[in-house]
């Protein structure tokens, strides 16, 4: 059902793949649109085998997720172009899963983790912001069904 990695020599271990998801700066969320796939870069956190993203309360990704909750999520870690070798060193992770909105305590926890990841030096200000923005923000949880990582170094 899920695509197989062709280059077996580049497969990351599950532990290294999860570490990459922990440290990744952003990811690309791909949803199923009515006529075309829809991919959009998003900030995210990874915790306990799930990816959490935040978004506005309306928009294309939410419409797509409501219609079909199956999604793909991709991150690219460190890269280094090697011009003379016509290749690139890289690390990446791709996951497939089901996206659902979360509420209450789980939503709060995800928002706190986002502040901790992206603005740790402004934690209190971030917590205040979360309170004010609660009704204007949705949090989506992607429960991972399949996860792979790949690297060339």
C-alpha positions as CSV (number, residue, x, y, z in Angstrom):
1,X,0.0,0.0,0.0
2,X,2.8,2.5,0.8
3,X,5.6,3.3,-1.6
4,X,8.8,1.3,-1.1
5,X,12.2,3.0,-0.8
6,X,14.2,2.1,-3.8
7,X,17.6,2.8,-2.4
8,X,17.7,0.5,0.6
9,X,21.3,1.6,1.4
10,X,20.0,5.0,2.3
11,X,17.2,4.0,4.7
12,X,17.4,5.7,8.1
13,X,16.7,3.6,11.2
14,X,13.4,4.3,12.9
15,X,15.2,6.0,15.7
16,X,17.1,8.3,13.3
17,X,14.0,9.1,11.4
18,X,12.2,10.1,14.6
19,X,15.2,12.3,15.6
20,X,14.9,14.0,12.2
21,X,11.2,14.6,12.7
22,X,12.0,16.1,16.2
23,X,14.5,18.6,14.8
24,X,13.0,19.5,11.5
25,X,12.3,23.2,10.9
26,X,9.2,22.8,8.8
27,X,7.3,20.2,6.7
28,X,5.1,20.0,3.7
29,X,1.6,18.8,4.3
30,X,-0.1,17.2,1.3
31,X,-3.8,16.7,1.2
32,X,-6.2,15.4,-1.4
33,X,-7.9,18.3,-3.2
34,X,-11.0,18.0,-5.3
35,X,-9.1,17.9,-8.5
36,X,-5.4,18.2,-7.6
37,X,-3.2,17.3,-4.6
38,X,-2.5,20.3,-2.4
39,X,0.9,20.6,-0.7
40,X,1.6,23.5,1.7
41,X,4.6,24.2,4.0
42,X,3.7,24.3,7.7
43,X,5.4,24.6,11.1
44,X,5.0,21.5,13.2
45,X,5.9,19.5,16.2
46,X,6.4,15.8,16.6
47,X,5.5,14.0,19.8
48,X,4.6,10.5,20.8
49,X,4.3,9.2,17.2
50,X,2.2,12.1,15.9
51,X,2.7,15.3,14.1
52,X,0.8,18.5,15.2
53,X,0.2,21.5,13.1
54,X,-1.7,24.7,13.7
55,X,-3.7,26.7,11.2
56,X,-6.6,29.2,10.8
57,X,-10.1,28.0,11.3
58,X,-10.9,28.0,7.6
59,X,-8.9,27.2,4.5
60,X,-8.0,24.7,1.7
61,X,-6.1,22.2,3.9
62,X,-9.1,22.0,6.4
63,X,-11.6,21.5,3.6
64,X,-9.4,18.8,2.1
65,X,-8.9,17.0,5.4
66,X,-12.7,17.1,6.1
67,X,-13.3,15.5,2.7
68,X,-10.5,13.0,3.1
69,X,-8.4,12.8,6.3
70,X,-5.6,10.7,4.7
71,X,-2.5,12.9,4.3
72,X,1.2,12.8,3.6
73,X,3.8,14.8,5.4
74,X,7.4,15.4,4.3
75,X,10.4,17.1,5.9
76,X,13.8,17.8,4.6
77,X,16.6,18.1,7.1
78,X,20.2,19.1,6.4
79,X,21.3,19.3,2.7
80,X,24.5,20.0,0.9
81,X,24.7,20.3,-2.8
82,X,27.8,18.7,-4.3
83,X,28.1,20.5,-7.7
84,X,31.1,18.6,-9.0
85,X,29.5,15.2,-8.2
86,X,26.1,16.2,-9.6
87,X,24.4,15.1,-6.4
88,X,23.2,16.3,-3.0
89,X,23.8,15.0,0.5
90,X,20.4,15.1,2.3
91,X,18.2,13.7,5.0
92,X,14.5,13.4,4.7
93,X,11.4,11.8,6.2
94,X,8.0,11.0,4.7
95,X,5.0,9.9,6.6
96,X,1.5,8.9,5.7
97,X,-1.3,9.2,8.2
98,X,-4.7,10.4,9.2
99,X,-5.4,14.0,10.1
100,X,-7.9,15.0,12.8
101,X,-8.6,18.1,14.7
102,X,-7.8,18.0,18.4
103,X,-9.4,20.0,21.2
104,X,-9.0,21.1,24.8
105,X,-5.9,19.7,26.6
106,X,-4.4,18.1,23.6
107,X,-4.8,21.3,21.6
108,X,-3.2,23.3,24.4
109,X,-0.3,20.9,24.7
110,X,0.4,21.0,21.0
111,X,0.3,24.8,21.0
112,X,2.7,24.9,23.9
113,X,5.1,22.5,22.1
114,X,5.0,24.8,19.1
115,X,6.0,27.8,21.2
116,X,8.7,25.8,22.9
117,X,10.1,24.6,19.6
118,X,10.0,27.9,17.7
119,X,10.1,30.6,20.4
120,X,11.6,29.1,23.6
121,X,13.0,32.4,24.8
122,X,9.4,33.9,24.7
123,X,7.6,31.1,26.5
124,X,5.4,33.3,28.7
125,X,4.5,35.7,25.9
126,X,3.7,32.6,23.8
127,X,1.4,31.2,26.5
128,X,-0.4,34.5,26.7
129,X,-0.7,34.5,22.9
130,X,-2.2,31.0,22.9
131,X,-5.0,32.1,25.3
132,X,-5.9,35.1,23.1
133,X,-5.7,33.2,19.8
134,X,-7.5,30.0,20.9
135,X,-10.8,30.7,19.0
136,X,-8.8,31.7,15.8
137,X,-6.6,28.6,15.7
138,X,-7.2,25.0,15.0
139,X,-4.7,22.2,15.8
140,X,-4.5,19.2,13.5
141,X,-3.0,15.9,14.6
142,X,-1.5,13.5,12.1
143,X,-1.5,10.0,13.5
144,X,1.2,8.2,11.7
145,X,0.3,5.0,9.7
146,X,3.7,4.7,7.9
147,X,7.0,6.5,8.3
148,X,10.2,6.3,6.4
149,X,13.5,8.2,6.5
150,X,16.3,8.4,4.0
151,X,19.7,9.9,4.0
152,X,22.8,10.4,1.7
153,X,25.9,11.6,3.4
